[in-house]
Every structure is written in structure tokens, then in C-alpha cells.
Amino acid sequence: QVQLVESGGGWVQAGGSLRLSCAASVRISSEYFMAWFRQAPGKEREFVAVISWITGITLHADSVKGRFTISRDKAANTLYLQMNSLRLEDTAVYYCAQSGRPLTRSPSQYRDWGQGTQVTVSS
């Protein structure tokens, strides 16, 4: 079973940028899809973006479209989330996850999860 480890979270002022990374302990298989989710206190886990590991095709939530970009480095077995123009409402714990289901937004379709990294956006 793969282990996923997120990093790159922290404090940032509104309008700033952060880049999250998710390193996998084993080679990510080509048929998998890797995603970012986030969860704010008292809220349900929310889909952010997903990428096809083999094709690089992406899907972003409307709330982050144009500001966040999901990408991957296949050679490094690493997933990224570039977050620009951060807003107060982007504050959450961000998780990466792996699924065999194509480009799905549903957390229940993801079997493997990282431990999360906190992103806090301040005014």
C-alpha cells in the first residue's frame, strides 16, 4: 500500500502563494488518478483538483479554477498543488489521495490518503 506524505503548507497572507507537494512511497501506477482535497474546521472534505497520472489531464473545482494548478512529476512520484491568489476561505487542511476511478470528485472513491498539511491564509 502506498504512503502519501504532504508538505509545503504554512501561513500566508491573502493574495499570496504556496506550493504543496505530495510524495509517494512507491511508484504511482499509470492507471491511477491523484487528487487534492481540503477540509476546513466543521466542514466536510472538499474536492480541489485531480489529475490523471498517465495523461496529465486535470479537473479543478470551480472555487479554485484559475488560481490553483495541480501537476505531477512522474519520475519523482510527486504530486503538486500550486496555489496563487490565496483567500481567507482557502484556509484548511489539504490532503492528497489516490484513486483508480477516473477524475472522480468523491472522497469515498479514494482509497489512499496522506496525513494532511495545514494551510492558513490571514488578512
N, C-alpha and C positions, 0 to 999 in steps of 0.2 A: 504494500500500500504506500502511495506517495505521501511524503510530508511536505507541506507548503509553509513557507516562512515569509511573512510580510515584513517590510521595513520602509523607512522613509517618512513616516508620519511625524507630526510635531505641531508646534504653534506657528500661526502665520496671520498676518493682518489681512483684512478683507481687501481683495484686489490682487493679492499675492499669488504665488505659485508653489506647488510641491510636486515631487515625483515619487510615487510609490513603486516599490519593487516586490515581487513575489518569487522567491527561489524554490524550485522543486528539487527534492532529494534524489529523484531518479529521472531518467529521460521521459519527457512527456510524449505519449504516443500520438501519432499523426491524426488519429480519428477523434481525438478529444477536443473539447471546447473549454476555454479558460475564461473566467469571468471575475469581475469585481462587484461586490455588494457592499452596502453600508447599513449601519444601524445606529440611530440616534437614541438617546435615553427615552424610554417609554414608548418607542415606536417599533413597528415591525421592520424586519430586514428588507432592504430595498435594493432592487436591481440597479446597477450603474452602467455596466458595459460588458460585452462578451466578444470573444474573438475565436475564430476557427484556427486551430494550431497549424493545420496544413496549408490553408489557403490565405489566411490573414484577413478574411472577410470579418467585418466588425458590425456591431449593433450597439448604439448608445441610447440611454434613457433620454427622453425629451428634456428632463430637468438639467442635464449636463451637456447636451449636444452643443457643439461649438466652443465649449470651454474645456472639456476633458477629452483625452485621447488614450485609448487602450492600444497597446502594442506588445510585441513579443520578440525575444531573441532566442531562436530555436537552438542555436549552438550552445547558448549559456543556460538553457532550460529556465528562462526567467521571463516573467510577465511584468508589464509596466502599466502604470496609470499616470499620465501627465495631467496635472490639474492646474489650470490657469484661471484667472479672474475669480478667485475663490470668494464665496459668500458666507455669511454667518450660518445660513441654513445647510451648508455643506459639512458642518461640524458633526462628526460621527466616528464610530469605529469602522474601519474599512477592512473587508475580508476578501481574500482571493479564494476561488473554488474551481473545481474541475468536474466536468460532466461529459458523458458520452452522448447526450442529447444535443442536437444541432441548435445553436443560437437560442437556447431557452432562457427566459427571464425568471423562471420559477425556482426559488431556492430549494424546493423539495426535489428537484431534478439533479441536484449537485451532491455528489457523494463525499468528496474530499474537500476539507476546509482548512485554511490557516487559522492562526490564533487571533489575528486581527492587529491592526495598528491604529492608534488614535490620531485623528486629525481635528485640530481645534482652530477655528477661524474667529479672530477677535476684531472688534471695531476700532 
